[in-house]
Amino acid sequence: MEIAKYIGQFILKNNFCYIHGLGNLELVKRPAINDGKSLQGPTYEVILTAGGSIDDSFANFIATNEQISISKAANGLRDFSMQSRKDMQEGKEVALPGLGKLLEQNGKVKFITDAHFNFSPAGMPSLKNSRQVEEQKTATTHKPTYPAPAKANSVNWSMVIIAGIIVVLLAGGGIGYYFYNKPAETNVAPVPVVVDTVVSAPVPVIADTLAKPTDTVKAAPPAIDTLAVMPYRVVLGRFIAREKAEKRFRQLKVNGNKVDLITQDSLNFILLTTVNARMVDTTHMKDSLRKLFGYNNLSIYKE
């Protein structure tokens, strides 16, 4: 599979491409420049940075185009990274078609953009009104008609009659309400007076307001920021023989990986690497590293 060709396609689509062991290629925009005589438009170039997002999106992109499994695509990407490092250590250049080339200077990987590289972002499509909206604009609007205003000195007898009827109805309703609610005259018997014994109420107990109240609410534990980036030490291998552990350690160092070899005792040797990730991304991080290094028992190291 042509990994170099897919690198260019992935960058133009996503503006970045992370290659484990080589670095992160990013498509950046340079602002326009005014040299005093003319205004030069903005340009785009590809740069190489040491950090990057460790995920399997590029391997998934290769697997989709090649119609193969993601693990096979990840293995092919790892072989490409190892071969590229080996070629650059021998003084060779790794060409990326349409983008530029990778080379090694003073032990560091550098990227040189092709002089003929030219990238123009996709334009934004303009919105066109639908035919129904255009027909509504051209349709003739309805103009309502209003009756001619009455003369200023004329009398509107219909309104006078209606007002008189309303006054008569209100007056009749008020008279009926008065007679309906008028109290009838009845002989009211005197209310007997009942002598009640006075019972003294008990003296209320006054609470001691000077006593310090007891705080029964437990303090809530401090909130954990799951979006903060934290360093994690990840186990890449456990060995019971020092020779196998040192052999695997040298292989990973040659490929550009930053690993540590810890000796717990004469029968326990552990290979570790440090990865910066968010707490919510640890599961995704372990899955990606497990596919990349081919170690199924990968876990976060706890001292």
NORSULHU-V190797 format. One record per backbone hydrogen bond with DSSP energy under -0.5 kcal/mol. CO is the residue of the C=O (numbers start at 1). NH is the residue of the N-H. Records with the same first field share a line. If there is no record, write none. Layout:
BEGIN
CO: NH + NH
END
This chain:
BEGIN
1: 3
2: 6
3: 7
4: 8
5: 9
6: 10
7: 11
8: 12
9: 13
10: 14
11: 15
15: 27
17: 19 + 25
18: 20
19: 22 + 23
23: 19 + 25
24: 49
25: 17
26: 28 + 47
28: 45
30: 43
33: 35 + 40
38: 35 + 40
40: 33
43: 30
45: 28
47: 26
49: 24
52: 54
53: 55
56: 60
57: 61
58: 62
59: 63
60: 64
61: 65
62: 66
63: 67 + 68
69: 73
70: 74
71: 75
72: 76
73: 77
74: 78
75: 79
76: 80
77: 81
78: 82
79: 83
80: 84
81: 85
82: 86
83: 87
84: 88
85: 89
86: 90
87: 92
88: 91
93: 95
94: 102
95: 97
96: 99 + 100
99: 114
100: 96
101: 112
102: 94
103: 110
105: 108
108: 105
110: 103
111: 113
112: 101
114: 117
123: 125
130: 134
131: 135
132: 136
133: 137
134: 138
135: 139
142: 144
151: 154
155: 157
156: 160
157: 161
158: 162
159: 163
160: 164
161: 165
162: 166
163: 167
164: 168
165: 169
166: 170
167: 171
168: 172
169: 173
170: 174
171: 175
172: 176
173: 177
174: 178
175: 179
176: 180
177: 181
179: 182
184: 186
186: 188
187: 189
192: 194
193: 195
194: 196
197: 199
198: 200
204: 206
205: 207
207: 209
208: 211
213: 215
214: 216
216: 218
223: 225
224: 226
225: 228
226: 280
228: 279
230: 277
232: 234 + 275
233: 301
234: 236 + 273
235: 299
237: 271
239: 269
241: 245
242: 246
243: 247
244: 248
245: 249
246: 250
247: 251
248: 252
249: 253
250: 254
251: 255
252: 257
253: 256
257: 259
258: 274
260: 262 + 272
262: 264 + 270
265: 268
268: 264 + 265
269: 239
270: 262
271: 236 + 237
272: 260
273: 234
275: 232 + 277
277: 230
278: 281
279: 282
281: 285
282: 286
283: 287
284: 288
285: 289
286: 290
287: 291
288: 292
289: 293
290: 294 + 295
294: 296
295: 298
299: 235
END
